[in-house]
């Protein structure tokens, strides 16, 4: 509670100081000050919009990079699948060759036998 009172007191002191400064300013100085504040606000808004655009662009680049990574990974998987298929075809061909050789040998035995 004491802390809240200190915060309120500091706020009120700041407000009083600001009012004293305003009281010492002429109308033209107040206008100039207000115009400067508006320029600062406009610049801050422009800067915020610029950073927002930069963030969006960076996010877009990040997403495109992730998509490229996924595409590369997919291509690697396709290549691995094709390699596995080729190995299986070779294995099946080798097995068929062995079976054929066994049949030939068996027929030769039966013919000789």
Protein Blocks (a to p, Z undefined) as FASTA:
>chain_A
ZZmmmmmmmmmmmmmmmmmmmmmpcfklmmmmmmmmmmmmmmmmmmmmmmmmmmmmmmmm
mmmmmmmmmmmmmmmmmmmmmmmmmmmmmmmmmmmmmmmmmmmmmmmmmmmZZ
